[in-house]
């Protein structure tokens, strides 16, 4: 199994995962998406824009980024 790390961006700063998770690549992708959904629930915006992200990396560097861009625009 490979160890993946899941760094998160809450709209203001990056938080580094120093522990990681040993799993298959597809499970790492699913975990990143699930973590992004949890982060979105915790960081509901007070304004009109919010960017959240989870980066999946190994020691060699970033492999994948799951990102949520929320924009609220009045249409009338």
ZALONU-871194 format. One record per atom (N, C-alpha, C): atom name; residue number from 1; x, y, z; residue in one letter. Coordinates in steps of 0.05 Angstrom, whole numbers. Layout:
% residues N
atomo|num|c1|c2|c3|residuo
CA|NUM|X|Y|Z|a
...
% end
This chain:
% residues 76
atomo|num|c1|c2|c3|residuo
N|1|17|-24|0|x
CA|1|0|0|0|x
C|1|18|25|0|x
N|2|6|46|-11|x
CA|2|20|71|-12|x
C|2|9|91|9|x
N|3|27|107|20|x
CA|3|18|127|39|x
C|3|12|153|24|x
N|4|-12|163|28|x
CA|4|-21|189|16|x
C|4|-26|209|39|x
N|5|-20|234|33|x
CA|5|-25|256|52|x
C|5|-46|274|41|x
N|6|-63|285|58|x
CA|6|-86|301|50|x
C|6|-84|329|62|x
N|7|-72|348|47|x
CA|7|-70|375|57|x
C|7|-96|390|50|x
N|8|-106|407|68|x
CA|8|-131|421|64|x
C|8|-128|451|64|x
N|9|-144|464|47|x
CA|9|-145|493|45|x
C|9|-173|502|53|x
N|10|-175|518|74|x
CA|10|-202|526|84|x
C|10|-211|553|74|x
N|11|-199|563|53|x
CA|11|-206|589|43|x
C|11|-187|611|52|x
N|12|-171|605|72|x
CA|12|-152|625|83|x
C|12|-124|614|84|x
N|13|-120|589|92|x
CA|13|-93|578|95|x
C|13|-93|548|90|x
N|14|-69|538|84|x
CA|14|-65|509|80|x
C|14|-58|496|107|x
N|15|-70|472|112|x
CA|15|-63|456|135|x
C|15|-50|430|124|x
N|16|-26|425|134|x
CA|16|-11|402|124|x
C|16|-17|377|140|x
N|17|-22|355|126|x
CA|17|-27|329|138|x
C|17|0|316|141|x
N|18|8|311|166|x
CA|18|34|298|172|x
C|18|31|269|177|x
N|19|6|259|179|x
CA|19|2|231|186|x
C|19|-3|214|161|x
N|20|-22|222|145|x
CA|20|-28|208|120|x
C|20|-45|183|125|x
N|21|-50|169|103|x
CA|21|-66|145|103|x
C|21|-55|126|82|x
N|22|-51|101|90|x
CA|22|-42|80|72|x
C|22|-66|68|58|x
N|23|-67|71|31|x
CA|23|-90|60|16|x
C|23|-83|59|-14|x
N|24|-102|50|-29|x
CA|24|-99|50|-58|x
C|24|-105|78|-69|x
N|25|-96|83|-93|x
CA|25|-100|110|-105|x
C|25|-129|118|-108|x
N|26|-146|99|-116|x
CA|26|-174|105|-119|x
C|26|-187|112|-92|x
N|27|-179|99|-71|x
CA|27|-189|105|-44|x
C|27|-180|132|-36|x
N|28|-155|140|-43|x
CA|28|-145|166|-36|x
C|28|-161|188|-50|x
N|29|-169|183|-75|x
CA|29|-186|203|-89|x
C|29|-213|206|-75|x
N|30|-225|183|-68|x
CA|30|-251|184|-55|x
C|30|-249|197|-27|x
N|31|-227|192|-13|x
CA|31|-222|204|13|x
C|31|-220|235|10|x
N|32|-205|244|-10|x
CA|32|-202|273|-15|x
C|32|-229|286|-20|x
N|33|-246|273|-36|x
CA|33|-272|285|-42|x
C|33|-290|285|-17|x
N|34|-289|265|-1|x
CA|34|-304|264|24|x
C|34|-294|285|43|x
N|35|-268|288|45|x
CA|35|-257|309|63|x
C|35|-265|337|53|x
N|36|-266|341|27|x
CA|36|-274|366|16|x
C|36|-303|372|24|x
N|37|-321|352|22|x
CA|37|-349|356|30|x
C|37|-351|363|60|x
N|38|-335|350|77|x
CA|38|-335|356|105|x
C|38|-325|385|110|x
N|39|-304|392|96|x
CA|39|-293|419|98|x
C|39|-314|440|90|x
N|40|-329|435|69|x
CA|40|-350|453|60|x
C|40|-371|457|81|x
N|41|-379|436|94|x
CA|41|-399|438|116|x
C|41|-389|455|139|x
N|42|-363|453|145|x
CA|42|-351|467|167|x
C|42|-345|497|161|x
N|43|-342|503|135|x
CA|43|-332|530|128|x
C|43|-352|545|111|x
N|44|-378|542|116|x
CA|44|-398|557|101|x
C|44|-391|586|100|x
N|45|-393|599|77|x
CA|45|-383|626|74|x
C|45|-400|648|87|x
N|46|-387|668|97|x
CA|46|-401|692|106|x
C|46|-404|712|84|x
N|47|-389|709|63|x
CA|47|-390|727|40|x
C|47|-400|714|15|x
N|48|-392|724|-8|x
CA|48|-402|714|-33|x
C|48|-383|695|-47|x
N|49|-359|691|-37|x
CA|49|-340|674|-50|x
C|49|-325|656|-29|x
N|50|-319|632|-38|x
CA|50|-304|614|-21|x
C|50|-290|594|-38|x
N|51|-265|589|-33|x
CA|51|-250|568|-47|x
C|51|-239|549|-26|x
N|52|-246|523|-29|x
CA|52|-236|502|-12|x
C|52|-222|482|-29|x
N|53|-202|468|-17|x
CA|53|-187|448|-32|x
C|53|-175|427|-14|x
N|54|-171|404|-26|x
CA|54|-156|382|-13|x
C|54|-136|372|-33|x
N|55|-111|373|-26|x
CA|55|-90|362|-43|x
C|55|-80|336|-33|x
N|56|-79|317|-51|x
CA|56|-68|290|-44|x
C|56|-40|289|-54|x
N|57|-22|282|-35|x
CA|57|7|282|-43|x
C|57|20|257|-31|x
N|58|43|251|-43|x
CA|58|62|232|-32|x
C|58|87|247|-26|x
N|59|107|234|-16|x
CA|59|133|247|-10|x
C|59|143|262|-35|x
N|60|138|251|-59|x
CA|60|149|263|-83|x
C|60|135|288|-93|x
N|61|111|293|-82|x
CA|61|96|316|-91|x
C|61|66|312|-93|x
N|62|52|332|-102|x
CA|62|23|332|-104|x
C|62|14|315|-128|x
N|63|-6|298|-124|x
CA|63|-16|280|-145|x
C|63|-44|289|-155|x
N|64|-60|300|-137|x
CA|64|-88|306|-144|x
C|64|-97|329|-126|x
N|65|-115|345|-138|x
CA|65|-128|366|-122|x
C|65|-158|365|-126|x
N|66|-173|363|-104|x
CA|66|-202|365|-105|x
C|66|-209|393|-96|x
N|67|-224|408|-111|x
CA|67|-228|436|-106|x
C|67|-258|444|-108|x
N|68|-266|461|-91|x
CA|68|-294|471|-91|x
C|68|-292|502|-92|x
N|69|-303|514|-114|x
CA|69|-305|543|-116|x
C|69|-334|550|-114|x
N|70|-341|566|-93|x
CA|70|-368|574|-89|x
C|70|-370|604|-94|x
N|71|-388|612|-112|x
CA|71|-393|641|-117|x
C|71|-423|645|-116|x
N|72|-430|666|-101|x
CA|72|-458|673|-99|x
C|72|-462|700|-113|x
N|73|-481|701|-132|x
CA|73|-485|726|-148|x
C|73|-515|732|-148|x
N|74|-522|756|-141|x
CA|74|-549|765|-143|x
C|74|-556|768|-173|x
N|75|-578|757|-182|x
CA|75|-586|759|-210|x
C|75|-607|781|-214|x
N|76|-618|790|-193|x
CA|76|-637|813|-195|x
C|76|-632|832|-173|x
% end
